[in-house]
Amino acid sequence: MIDRWLCALAAVGAAAALSAAALAQQPSPLIRVAQIKQPQLRDDEQILPSQIVQPPAAKRPPATRPAAVTPSVPEDDAPPKAGKPPEPARAVACSGNFAKDSGHLKLAQAYGSQNITFADVDGDDGSTLKASVLFPKDPKHRLEVLWDDDVTRAGTRIIAITGQSTWTAPKGLHLGLPLAALEKLNGKPFKLQGFGKDGMAPISDWNGGSFNTWPGDCKLGLRLKADPKASADARAAVAADKEFLSSDAAVRALKPVVGEILLAYQE
């Protein structure tokens, strides 16, 4: 996976150089993990003696021994029901939990240690790579983060939104975004390489559009995914060894959508 990630990012980097926005490669920051204050939970079952309401003496039924009294709390004075603390928004940015100096521990503190694992992820040609994976058993919430240092698991290198993930990136980017909507966000058509055997095509040049600049000190790599129902002839018309404008009729015929979003930090 990293090979194709880096290939896509290299294509974007080369295009940025043509537009005078050259970007460097591969950071090596040290981790500075901030302690996160955990929320305090209320104990809703604890009731003060003063809050117990006794039935009026005149209405108590006769009994040979004291009747059991069920504690109650006036509705207006009842504390709100305790609930789970709100989950962090599933959005990626070049800051906060995904800043350059982040690490596995910081993600575990933010999203829960039970929701993250350090495991092998698929690379190209059958290779595997180590990455921190958020929500590894939930395809819609899965997010992969590669580090500069696999031993300390620190120094954010690449953040990958792939597969069925519903994570979002800045500027309204998300998987499944249609070509026309992506052009609208960019403000104009852009350039892309042709589609490979995997049906994916990397963006090579934003052509001076809004995606030419990116918030924070990371850079964007993005690949389009062709409609799997597109014919072989339609795919052949947009060969991987050529560059096309997104407005090209042959590109539009494939009805591509955003198929992969990568954020990578530069030096």
KAJOHU-V659469 format. One line per field, one symbol per residue. phi: phi as a letter, one per 20 degrees, with the letter a starting at -180 (. if undefined). burial: I if it has 9 or more other C-alpha atoms within 8 Angstrom, else O. Layout:
BEGIN
phi->???
burial->???
END
This chain:
BEGIN
phi->.fffgfffffffffffffemcfceclebfeeceefdfefeeedfeecfgfefdefggfefffbfbgffdefbcggfefffffcffgfgfecebeamfdffefagffffffdnffdbbdbfcfdflmfccebedelfecgfdfbdcddfcffelbngdcdddcmdgdfddgmnfbfnffgfffffffnafcdbffeefemdcffdaflmefffdcfnddcdcbcedfffeffffffffcffecdcefeffffffelfcfdaccdceef
burial->IOOIIOOIIOIIIIIIIOIOIIIOOIIOIOIOIOOOOOOOOOOOOOIOOOIIOOOOOOOOOOOOOOOOOOOOIOOOOOOOOOOOOOOOOOOIIIOOOIIIIIIIOIIIIIIIOOIIIOOOIIIIOOOIIIIIIIIIOOIOIIIIIIIIIIOOIIIIIIIIIIOOIIIIIIOOIIIOIIIOOIIOIIOOIIIIIIIIOOIIIIIIIIIOIIOIOIOOOIIIIIIIIIIOOIOOOIIOOIIIOOIIIIOOOIIIOIIIIIIIIIIIIIO
END
